[in-house]
């Protein structure tokens, strides 16, 4: 009986554009995902700032307010032609470029008393298999970089761990869309993946949550 299926509360997040680009595929994918696509999920969405100083308080506030069963966070990784399911969050801020507040820390700890790294607590193998089954190129990544995406991952996992929550967290890195890559006249052509495949990947992840 469908009415007896417990609704799982899912927070879906996506980062705003950064690095001089006016578009972030994470936001485009999040916008395309509708709650009606899922029978057993209660879906909440949040756009996140690309700000090292704001990201911790923002994700902690969302976790405290919603107490979600799952968090699926989307970000952009240029130079990729496949979706990346991230496995680790490192306790480091080492930004290659400034964030959207103009801040560029080099080698500072996110939480000085925190562990060096967290494993994300979702089933990365299961999510990766679900994306592959949907016909989208994907792999598990052991390094999410040291920019604001990693910063978010660490803050989310630290909040979950220190509060003893059962929330499961996943971070999915998306390539540039093919439309974005084609439009970048003043840059070397970047690897990319069509937006429709990126949407399929995100839907597959949400449907694979258990």
Residue pairs with C-beta under 8 A, 6 or more apart in sequence:
2 39
5 39
5 40
6 40
7 40
7 41
7 42
8 40
8 41
8 42
8 69
8 70
8 209
9 41
9 42
9 44
9 66
9 67
9 68
9 69
9 70
10 41
10 42
10 43
10 44
10 68
10 69
10 70
10 71
10 72
10 206
10 209
11 44
11 45
11 46
11 62
11 63
11 66
11 68
11 70
11 71
11 72
12 30
12 33
12 43
12 44
12 45
12 46
12 71
12 72
12 73
12 74
12 202
12 206
13 30
13 45
13 46
13 47
13 48
13 59
13 62
13 71
13 72
13 73
13 74
13 152
14 24
14 26
14 27
14 29
14 30
14 45
14 46
14 47
14 48
14 73
14 74
14 75
15 24
15 26
15 27
15 47
15 48
15 49
15 50
15 74
15 75
15 76
15 148
15 149
15 152
16 24
16 27
16 47
16 48
16 49
16 50
16 100
17 23
17 24
17 27
17 50
18 24
18 50
18 76
18 97
18 99
18 100
18 148
19 78
19 97
21 180
23 177
23 180
24 76
25 76
25 174
25 175
25 176
25 177
25 180
25 195
25 198
26 74
26 75
26 76
26 174
27 47
28 177
28 195
28 198
29 74
29 174
29 195
29 198
29 199
29 202
30 45
30 47
30 74
30 202
32 195
32 199
33 43
33 45
33 199
33 202
33 203
33 206
35 41
35 42
35 43
37 203
37 206
38 206
38 207
41 206
41 209
43 206
44 66
44 68
46 58
46 62
48 55
48 58
48 59
48 73
48 152
49 55
49 58
49 100
50 99
50 100
50 148
51 99
51 100
51 101
51 103
51 148
52 93
52 95
52 99
52 101
52 103
52 105
52 148
52 151
53 101
53 103
54 101
55 148
55 151
55 152
55 155
56 110
56 151
56 155
59 152
59 155
59 156
59 159
60 155
60 159
62 68
63 71
63 156
63 159
63 160
63 163
63 165
63 167
67 165
67 167
68 167
69 166
69 167
69 168
69 209
70 122
70 167
70 168
70 169
70 170
70 209
71 156
71 167
71 168
71 169
71 170
72 170
72 172
72 202
72 205
72 206
72 209
73 149
73 152
73 153
73 156
73 169
73 170
73 171
73 172
74 171
74 172
74 174
74 202
75 149
75 152
75 171
75 172
75 173
75 174
76 173
76 174
76 175
76 176
77 84
77 145
77 149
77 173
77 174
77 175
78 175
78 176
78 190
79 190
79 191
80 173
80 175
80 191
80 193
81 137
81 175
81 191
81 192
81 193
82 136
82 137
82 138
82 139
82 175
82 193
83 131
83 136
83 137
83 138
83 139
83 172
83 173
83 174
83 175
83 193
83 198
83 201
84 138
84 139
84 140
84 141
84 144
84 172
84 173
85 124
85 127
85 128
85 131
85 138
85 139
85 140
85 141
85 170
85 171
85 172
85 173
86 120
86 124
86 140
86 141
86 144
86 149
86 153
86 170
86 171
86 172
86 173
87 119
87 120
87 124
87 140
87 141
87 142
88 117
88 118
88 119
88 120
88 142
88 143
88 144
89 117
89 118
89 120
89 144
89 150
89 153
89 154
89 156
89 157
89 171
90 116
90 117
90 143
90 144
90 146
90 150
90 154
91 109
91 110
91 111
91 114
91 115
91 116
91 117
91 154
92 107
92 108
92 109
92 110
92 146
92 150
93 105
93 107
93 108
93 109
93 110
93 146
93 151
94 105
94 106
94 107
94 108
94 146
95 103
95 104
95 105
95 106
95 146
95 147
95 148
96 145
96 146
96 147
97 104
97 147
98 104
99 147
99 148
110 151
110 154
110 155
110 158
111 154
111 158
114 154
114 158
118 153
118 154
118 157
118 158
118 161
120 153
120 157
120 169
120 170
120 171
121 157
121 160
121 168
121 169
122 168
122 169
122 170
123 210
124 140
124 170
125 140
126 208
126 210
127 170
127 172
127 204
127 205
127 208
128 138
128 139
128 140
129 208
130 204
130 205
130 207
130 208
131 138
131 201
131 204
131 205
132 138
133 204
134 200
134 201
134 203
134 204
135 197
135 200
136 193
136 197
136 198
136 200
136 201
136 204
137 193
138 201
141 173
144 150
144 153
144 171
144 173
149 171
149 173
152 171
153 169
153 171
156 169
157 169
159 165
160 167
160 169
168 209
170 205
172 201
172 202
172 205
174 193
174 198
174 201
175 190
175 191
175 192
175 193
175 198
176 190
176 191
176 192
176 193
177 192
177 193
177 194
177 195
177 198
178 192
178 193
178 194
178 195
179 194
179 195
180 190
180 192
181 189
181 190
181 191
181 192
182 192
184 190
